[in-house]
Amino acid sequence: MRAVIVAAFAAFILSILLTPIAIKVFTRMRADQPIRAEGKVPPHLAKKGTPTMGGVAFIIATIIAYIAGHLVLSTLPDEQLRWTPARPTTTGVVLLGLFVCTGAVGFIDDYLKVSKKNSLGLNKRGKLIGQALVGAVFGVVALYFPRTFIDNTSQTRHITVGSEYLSFVKNIYWLQIGKFGAVLLFIFVVMSMSNAVNLTDGLDGLATGASIMVIGAYAIIGFWQYRHWCVDPDYGYLAKYCYESRDPLEVAMIAAAAAGALAGFLWWNTSPARIFMGDTGALALGSLIAGLAYSTNTVLLVPILGLLFVIITITWVMQIGSFRLTGRRIFRMVPLQHHFELAGWSEVNIVVRFWIIAGLGVAIGIGLFYADFLRVVTKGAIG
């Protein structure tokens, strides 16, 4: 628990200090977000000149905080680590690798936008190919590099970061898709979540606040799985109902660090924003959420935890589909937040109300996760 708290606190402090530096650097570079006047609501024109690529600040803060968390782990005696190595693990490589590499794809997109002074950036095909390649590389690492454990029943287990079973709050063992199928699903989830967060980004603090809630939920899930881990021989009479994640403490530490870094970034990103996260931050956050879902065996739970992202993506698809098929628009404008701007809602009202929706999704997701635990605990006690 100490390492998780240190990682979160260090990330928050680093982010709140690094972001003003990023604001100065990107402002001097004239790396401001291009604003399209056509079709945009008037308040957005006032944001012209605000620097973008702020995702760099919280990505760096997360990585440094992760290192700080491992330094804390290295000071603990082995008996307190519960078979979690003090050194970085494959789980850390997958999660931070996704975070950094999809962030790099977004950085290229942002850089092209600011250098060409238009909102086009990297073409859609190039962006999708970049996301798919990153997902493929780390999907293979997640599925084909197991770690050997001796669990609480003295059986040897070879556990990978990702699972070849579909999962909701745990693995669903009658829904096996195989390693190759799991890698394909991994790529799909990475691309879907990256683009979902990217669509949500667009109003000051909206994607940042929603991401804090979802990633914070995964910090809770990761630590809960660590405290009820199949590898722990001290887990008593509930041994049959433990969690088979590979490195749950690592998951909790990375998620806590990312949530802390985002909280520090939100200080400067809330209305009126001094800096935007850009595609650099949005793609990185979406892929991190996808990685957290895979590493905790909660892939089918992530649409509930990320309810706001799902709603915004679905309405975007509905709008595009309706316009191409019938020539008619369902909403005034997509992504959905701009529909409400054109309806006369203030930016702050939209952000707060959308945060409420995001919070409801997280509450329902955590509730379902914990309800399953209570179910198996009750079943184990009665049995």
C-alpha positions, -999 to 999 in steps of 0.1 A, spaced: 0 0 0 29 23 8 43 21 -27 9 28 -43 4 59 -21 39 72 -28 35 67 -66 2 86 -66 15 115 -44 47 118 -64 29 118 -97 5 145 -85 34 168 -73 55 162 -104 26 168 -127 15 200 -110 51 213 -113 59 199 -147 28 212 -165 36 249 -161 70 241 -176 53 224 -205 30 254 -209 60 277 -212 80 254 -236 51 247 -259 40 283 -259 75 294 -270 74 267 -297 40 281 -308 27 246 -304 -9 258 -300 -39 238 -309 -53 248 -343 -90 258 -340 -114 253 -369 -138 283 -371 -163 266 -393 -190 247 -375 -175 255 -341 -193 273 -314 -180 308 -307 -163 302 -272 -138 278 -289 -123 307 -309 -112 323 -277 -89 292 -270 -67 300 -300 -31 302 -288 -35 276 -260 -6 251 -262 -13 215 -268 7 182 -263 3 186 -226 0 148 -223 38 148 -223 38 163 -188 16 136 -171 33 107 -191 67 118 -177 52 123 -142 37 88 -143 69 71 -153 90 89 -126 64 82 -100 64 45 -110 102 44 -105 96 61 -71 71 34 -61 96 7 -70 123 24 -49 98 21 -20 93 -16 -27 130 -22 -28 132 -10 9 106 -35 21 115 -70 34 106 -99 11 79 -112 34 60 -80 30 60 -80 -8 37 -110 -12 57 -124 -42 58 -91 -60 93 -83 -72 108 -49 -63 121 -47 -99 98 -37 -128 78 -65 -143 64 -75 -177 31 -61 -166 48 -27 -161 65 -30 -195 31 -37 -212 12 -9 -194 38 18 -196 48 7 -231 13 12 -243 11 45 -224 43 59 -240 41 44 -275 5 54 -282 14 87 -267 42 89 -293 17 83 -321 -4 111 -307 26 133 -304 34 129 -341 -2 138 -349 0 169 -326 33 179 -340 21 178 -376 -9 199 -366 11 226 -350 39 226 -376 14 229 -405 -9 252 -386 -40 231 -394 -62 206 -377 -55 177 -400 -23 162 -385 -15 125 -391 -40 110 -416 -66 86 -402 -50 56 -418 -16 64 -404 -30 70 -369 -49 37 -369 -19 18 -382 3 32 -355 -23 23 -328 -26 -12 -343 12 -18 -344 16 -7 -308 -13 -29 -297 1 -59 -316 36 -56 -301 24 -53 -265 -4 -78 -271 21 -104 -280 42 -95 -249 10 -97 -227 0 -131 -240 32 -150 -248 55 -142 -219 43 -160 -188 56 -158 -152 56 -190 -131 40 -189 -97 32 -215 -70 -3 -207 -58 -20 -211 -25 -29 -247 -33 8 -255 -40 0 -258 -78 24 -243 -104 7 -216 -125 21 -200 -156 3 -166 -157 5 -140 -185 -4 -104 -183 -34 -109 -206 -57 -139 -207 -68 -161 -235 -103 -161 -220 -129 -134 -222 -134 -117 -189 -159 -96 -170 -150 -92 -134 -129 -123 -137 -120 -148 -164 -150 -165 -180 -135 -200 -185 -161 -212 -210 -153 -183 -233 -118 -193 -245 -106 -174 -276 -70 -187 -277 -38 -166 -276 -41 -154 -312 -77 -143 -307 -67 -126 -274 -40 -106 -292 -65 -95 -318 -90 -85 -291 -62 -67 -273 -55 -46 -304 -92 -39 -308 -96 -27 -272 -65 -6 -274 -77 11 -306 -112 15 -294 -104 30 -260 -77 53 -275 -101 68 -300 -129 69 -274 -108 91 -251 -97 111 -281 -133 118 -291 -141 128 -255 -113 153 -253 -125 187 -266 -137 206 -236 -115 219 -208 -109 191 -183 -136 167 -197 -114 138 -207 -89 144 -179 -115 142 -152 -133 112 -167 -99 94 -171 -90 101 -134 -122 83 -124 -117 52 -146 -80 48 -139 -85 55 -102 -111 26 -103 -84 4 -117 -61 14 -89 -87 1 -65 -93 -31 -85 -56 -38 -88 -50 -34 -51 -81 -55 -42 -68 -83 -64 -34 -80 -48 -50 -85 -13 -70 -115 -26 -44 -130 -49 -42 -167 -59 -4 -166 -54 -7 -157 -17 -7 -190 4 -20 -170 34 -53 -163 16 -71 -189 38 -105 -206 32 -113 -184 1 -85 -200 -19 -109 -211 -46 -122 -176 -51 -90 -156 -55 -79 -135 -85 -54 -148 -110 -39 -115 -122 -2 -117 -129 11 -86 -110 -18 -68 -93 3 -46 -71 21 -34 -102 -13 -26 -118 -24 -7 -87 8 13 -86 8 23 -123 -29 32 -121 -25 53 -90 5 71 -105 -14 79 -137 -45 91 -117 -23 112 -95 -5 127 -126 -38 135 -142 -51 152 -110 -20 175 -112 -26 181 -149 -63 189 -143 -51 218 -121 -40 235 -153 -64 219 -178 -96 228 -161 -116 257 -175 -102 280 -187 -75 256 -198 -39 268 -198 -29 237 -218 -45 208 -237 -35 172 -235 -37 168 -273 -37 134 -290 -5 128 -271 -24 125 -239 -57 112 -252 -43 82 -271 -20 74 -242 -48 74 -217 -71 52 -238 -45 26 -244 -35 26 -207 -71 20 -197 -72 -9 -223 -40 -24 -208 -54 -21 -172 -86 -39 -183 -65 -68 -198 -41 -70 -169 -69 -72 -143 -91 -97 -164 -119 -72 -166 -122 -66 -204 -160 -67 -206 -162 -45 -175 -144 -16 -191 -174 -4 -212 -192 1 -179 -163 18 -161 -157 39 -192 -195 46 -197 -189 83 -208 -164 73 -234 -187 46 -248 -217 70 -250 -196 96 -269 -182 70 -293 -216 54 -300 -233 87 -307 -204 96 -330 -209 64 -349 -247 70 -350 -241 104 -365 -217 93 -391 -238 63 -401 -270 83 -403 -254 110 -424 -239 86 -449 -270 65 -452 -297 91 -451 -279 125 -454 -295 135 -421 -278 143 -388 -292 130 -355 -273 155 -334 -264 191 -340 -227 182 -339 -205 154 -327 -187 145 -306 -217 147 -283 -203 175 -260 -205 199 -289 -241 191 -295 -249 205 -261 -228 235 -267 -248 243 -297 -279 237 -276 -268 266 -254 -252 247 -224 -221 264 -210 -188 245 -212 -186 241 -174 -221 227 -172 -214 202 -199 -181 191 -182 -196 187 -148 -227 168 -160 -206 145 -182 -183 139 -152 -214 128 -133 -222 103 -160 -186 91 -159 -188 88 -121 -220 67 -124 -203 43 -148 -174 39 -124 -197 34 -94 -217 7 -113 -185 -10 -125 -169 -11 -90 -203 -22 -76 -205 -52 -100 -169 -61 -93 -174 -61 -55 -208 -77 -58 -192 -107 -74 -166 -109 -46 -194 -108 -20 -212 -136 -39 -183 -159 -39 -174 -151 -3 -209 -159 8 -209 -191 -13 -175 -201 2 -187 -194 37 -219 -214 33 -201 -242 15 
